[in-house]
Amino acid sequence: MTIQEYLSSLRGKTAAVLGIGVSNTPLIELLCRNGVQVIACDKKSREDLGERAKQLEALGAHLQLGEGYLDDLREIGRASCRE
């Protein structure tokens, strides 16, 4: 399976990415550009992420930030499994 085939298989699905750092930012961008609904989670605040937060949201990523950044992840996973 090629990367393009794999990305196509994810189109329309939801993926959670833990951490919005140097290595995960390109992954989040790639997923968003290929029709994957991305929930990007990070303990950092919107202010700490600065322009990066705006750029990822412009691509369609949903950001969960701050101290409780993992609080809703279990429920999101359950809802995705039911779909």
Stockholm file with secondary structure:
# STOCKHOLM 1.0

chainA/1-83         MTIQEYLSSLRGKTAAVLGIGVSNTPLIELLCRNGVQVIACDKKSREDLGERAKQLEALGAHLQLGEGYLDDLREIGRASCRE
#=GR chainA/1-83 SS CCHHHHHHHHTTCEEEEECCSTTHHHHHHHHHHTTCEEEEEESSCHHHHTHHHHHHHHTTCEEEESTTTTTTHHHHHHHHHHC
#=GC SS_cons        CCHHHHHHHHTTCEEEEECCSTTHHHHHHHHHHTTCEEEEEESSCHHHHTHHHHHHHHTTCEEEESTTTTTTHHHHHHHHHHC
//
